[in-house]
Amino acid sequence: MGKVIRRQYTPEFKREAVEMVIKENYTIVKAAKSLGISSGMLSRWKGEYLAGKGDAFPGTGHQTPEAGEIRRLKEENRKLRMEKEILKKATAFFAKEQD
């Protein structure tokens, strides 16, 4: 079975989609259908846009310090879990060898 490829949208696309709803008085459902996206996604984008106060949709290159820290911590967590699994396997291997 193949990998599912998630579509990525540019911040400009997201901003224009939200502005269709806010400034041009489209309904979320109508705007989402015309853009080929889900209404739930557009609704979430609208919330981010309104909460972001002009700094919405920063992308991976322009993250807030908190988002950057979360990303760094998740990566560190992933590495530590991998190291833990390696150590568990090594312990089991050496314990078996001594028997």
MOJOHU-V27397 format. One record per helix or strand of 3 or more residues. SS is the DSSP state (H for helix, E for strand). FROM is the first residue (numbers start at 1). TO is the last residue. If there is no record, write none. Layout:
ss=SS from=FROM to=TO
ss=SS from=FROM to=TO
This chain:
ss=H from=11 to=22
ss=H from=28 to=35
ss=H from=39 to=52
ss=H from=65 to=98
